[in-house]
């Protein structure tokens, strides 16, 4: 009877973790996926199937990093969630996984132990595969990506329920494809949930015809191998070389992760998700850019600074929303093989995330005070 009752709580799913690892002094990382929560009866099969139908995904995997306290008697995640004061959602880009963020989620939780970091695999990569070998472009697009993330957050109760106001801000941090997805985050239905958005080198290419053509061409080239025999040569030799050149400033760890994901991802997913970045013509519908930050690298080969700045200006963003740092597409990745300035860039990104969280939190507290 007690076991059944324990599974009814808002954060009961936190007991359904798969693996655990230490992330540093007093920090713990737990891995999850939706299918395991279903198997352990922390999520209904009907809710899981509805998620699959709406997103085209077969599953969704993620890690949670949090301050667990003492090594001898670590605080269970379930208990931490009852008293946490906000979440940081890290959304990776094309051909990546949650691992590309390296230790940034742990640094966030180390700087503010009241926060919890959520690091999902998205859009057919890592532990989040599509159901179909060749997924629909609509599911692969940045808009489809953020829709899936929002649905997932609802399943694990990080979104405020209808009629309830939350004081726990969510800060979305998206890189590349994940950064582009933040521009399509819905506003309707989030009135009771404070949140902020930080787009890191967003691959939003509406104003960049040259790079749009590159994305489409590479996506078509990969996809051609679904019918043609030269796919193995293209996928195994040409495409990785192109990708490696575009992320040359990333650490060796991040590059290894990209190679691993590329080797293990179905070619239909590789093709469709890259193609979707180039052809996506959905108009950005946001009406407010409050609490929206964009950070660009000055020598980013995947995201051109000049056309991106023009696009951001046309969308209504101003100087207060935008920051440019010295670096390339992975300007925040620091380790063996990466430029020295990337270390400072990682500190800058950490500062931006924490500052944005505090701004959103204070804004919600002020709003609640005025309405009381």
Residue pairs with C-beta under 8 A, 6 or more apart in sequence:
6 12
6 15
7 41
7 42
9 78
10 81
10 157
11 77
11 78
11 81
11 82
11 157
12 42
12 78
13 32
13 37
13 42
13 43
13 156
13 157
14 30
14 64
14 76
14 77
14 78
14 81
15 42
15 76
15 77
15 78
16 32
16 36
16 37
16 40
16 42
17 30
17 31
17 32
17 64
17 77
18 30
18 31
18 32
18 33
18 36
19 30
19 31
20 28
20 29
20 30
20 31
21 28
21 29
22 28
22 29
23 29
23 65
23 103
23 105
23 106
23 109
24 103
24 106
24 110
26 67
26 68
26 69
26 70
26 71
26 113
27 65
27 66
27 67
27 68
27 106
27 109
27 110
28 65
28 66
28 68
28 74
28 77
29 63
29 64
29 65
29 106
30 63
30 64
30 77
31 61
31 62
31 63
32 61
32 62
32 63
32 64
33 59
33 60
33 61
33 62
33 127
34 43
34 48
34 51
34 59
34 60
34 61
34 152
34 155
35 48
35 59
37 43
37 48
38 44
38 45
38 48
43 155
47 155
51 57
51 60
51 148
51 151
51 152
51 155
52 58
52 131
54 147
54 148
54 151
55 139
55 144
55 147
55 148
55 151
56 130
56 131
56 132
56 135
56 136
56 139
56 144
57 124
57 128
57 129
57 130
57 131
57 139
57 148
58 129
58 130
58 131
59 127
59 128
59 129
60 120
60 121
60 122
60 127
60 128
60 148
60 152
61 120
61 121
61 126
61 127
61 128
62 98
62 118
62 119
62 120
62 121
62 152
63 98
63 105
63 118
63 119
64 77
64 116
64 117
64 118
64 119
65 105
65 106
65 108
65 109
65 116
65 117
65 119
66 77
66 80
66 84
66 109
66 115
66 116
66 117
67 75
67 80
67 109
67 110
67 113
67 114
68 74
68 75
68 76
68 77
68 80
69 75
80 116
81 116
83 114
84 114
84 115
84 116
84 168
85 114
85 115
85 167
85 168
85 361
86 114
86 115
86 116
86 168
86 169
86 170
86 171
86 357
86 361
87 115
87 116
87 117
87 118
87 158
87 168
87 169
87 170
87 171
88 105
88 108
88 115
88 116
88 117
88 118
88 170
88 171
88 173
88 353
88 357
89 118
89 120
89 149
89 153
89 158
89 170
89 171
89 172
89 173
90 98
90 101
90 104
90 105
90 117
90 118
90 119
90 120
90 173
90 174
91 120
91 122
91 145
91 146
91 149
91 172
91 173
91 174
91 175
91 178
91 179
91 181
91 182
92 98
92 100
92 101
92 121
92 122
92 125
92 175
92 176
92 177
92 178
93 100
93 174
93 175
93 176
93 177
93 178
93 179
93 203
94 123
94 125
94 176
94 177
94 203
94 273
94 274
94 277
95 125
95 243
95 258
95 261
95 262
95 265
95 270
95 274
96 125
96 126
96 175
96 176
96 257
96 258
96 261
97 121
97 125
97 126
97 127
97 257
97 261
98 119
98 120
98 121
98 126
99 126
99 253
99 254
99 257
100 175
100 250
100 254
100 257
100 258
100 330
100 333
101 119
101 175
102 251
102 253
102 254
102 333
102 334
102 335
104 332
104 346
104 349
104 350
105 117
105 119
106 117
107 346
107 350
108 115
108 117
108 350
108 353
108 354
109 115
109 116
109 117
111 350
111 354
112 354
112 357
115 357
118 153
118 158
120 128
120 149
120 152
121 127
121 128
122 128
122 145
122 148
122 149
122 178
123 140
123 144
123 145
123 148
123 177
123 269
123 273
124 130
124 135
124 140
124 265
124 266
124 269
124 272
124 273
125 261
125 265
125 269
125 273
126 261
129 266
129 269
130 139
130 140
130 266
130 268
130 269
132 268
133 266
133 268
134 223
134 226
134 268
134 271
134 272
135 268
135 269
135 272
135 273
136 272
137 272
137 275
137 276
137 279
138 144
139 148
140 269
140 272
140 273
140 275
140 276
141 276
141 277
141 280
141 282
142 177
142 180
142 181
142 183
142 184
142 203
142 204
142 276
142 277
142 280
143 181
143 184
143 280
143 282
144 276
145 177
145 178
145 181
146 181
146 182
146 184
146 185
146 186
147 184
147 186
149 172
149 181
150 159
150 185
150 186
153 159
153 170
158 170
159 170
159 190
159 193
160 166
160 192
160 193
162 192
163 192
164 192
165 192
165 368
166 192
166 193
166 194
167 194
167 361
167 364
167 365
167 368
168 194
169 194
169 195
169 196
169 357
169 360
169 361
169 364
170 193
170 194
170 195
170 196
171 195
171 196
171 197
171 198
171 353
171 356
171 357
171 360
172 182
172 185
172 195
172 196
172 197
172 198
173 198
173 200
173 349
173 353
174 180
174 181
174 182
174 197
174 198
174 199
174 200
174 202
175 200
175 201
175 332
176 200
176 201
176 202
176 203
176 302
176 303
176 329
177 203
177 273
177 277
179 199
179 200
179 201
179 202
179 203
179 204
179 294
180 199
180 202
180 203
180 204
180 205
180 277
180 280
182 197
182 198
182 199
182 202
182 292
183 199
183 202
183 204
183 284
183 286
183 315
184 282
184 284
184 285
185 197
185 286
187 286
187 287
187 288
194 360
194 361
194 363
194 364
195 291
195 360
196 291
196 292
196 293
196 356
196 357
196 359
196 360
197 291
197 292
197 293
198 292
198 293
198 294
198 295
198 349
198 352
198 353
198 356
199 292
199 293
199 294
199 295
200 295
200 332
200 349
201 295
201 296
201 297
201 300
201 302
201 303
201 329
201 330
201 331
202 294
202 303
202 308
203 215
203 277
203 302
203 303
204 284
204 303
204 308
204 311
205 211
205 212
205 215
205 277
205 278
205 280
205 303
205 307
206 212
206 281
206 311
207 307
207 308
207 310
207 311
207 314
208 303
208 304
208 307
208 308
208 311
210 304
211 278
211 302
211 303
211 304
211 307
212 278
212 279
213 278
214 278
215 274
215 275
215 277
215 278
216 275
216 278
216 279
217 278
218 239
218 242
218 274
219 271
219 272
219 273
219 274
219 275
219 276
219 277
219 278
220 271
220 275
221 234
221 238
221 239
222 231
222 234
222 235
222 239
222 267
222 270
222 271
222 274
223 267
223 268
223 271
223 272
223 275
224 230
224 231
224 234
225 231
225 232
225 234
225 235
225 267
226 267
226 268
226 271
231 267
235 262
235 267
235 270
239 262
239 270
240 259
240 262
243 258
243 262
244 255
244 258
245 301
246 301
246 302
246 329
247 254
247 255
247 258
247 302
247 328
247 329
247 330
248 328
249 297
249 327
249 328
249 329
249 330
249 331
249 333
249 338
249 339
249 342
250 258
250 329
250 330
250 333
250 337
250 338
251 330
251 333
251 334
251 335
251 336
251 337
251 338
251 342
252 335
252 336
252 337
253 335
253 336
254 330
254 333
254 335
255 337
262 270
284 315
286 292
286 315
289 315
289 316
289 317
289 318
289 321
291 356
291 359
291 360
291 363
292 317
292 321
293 321
293 322
293 323
293 352
293 356
294 308
294 312
294 317
294 321
294 322
294 323
295 322
295 323
295 324
295 325
295 331
295 348
295 349
295 352
296 303
296 305
296 308
296 309
296 322
296 323
296 324
296 325
297 303
297 305
297 324
297 325
297 326
297 327
297 328
297 329
297 330
297 331
297 345
298 305
298 324
298 325
298 326
298 327
299 326
299 327
299 328
300 327
300 328
300 329
300 331
301 328
301 329
302 329
303 329
305 324
309 322
312 321
312 322
323 348
323 352
325 331
325 341
325 345
325 348
326 341
326 345
327 339
327 341
327 342
327 345
330 338
330 342
331 341
331 342
331 345
332 342
332 345
332 346
332 349
333 342
333 346
334 342
334 343
334 345
334 346
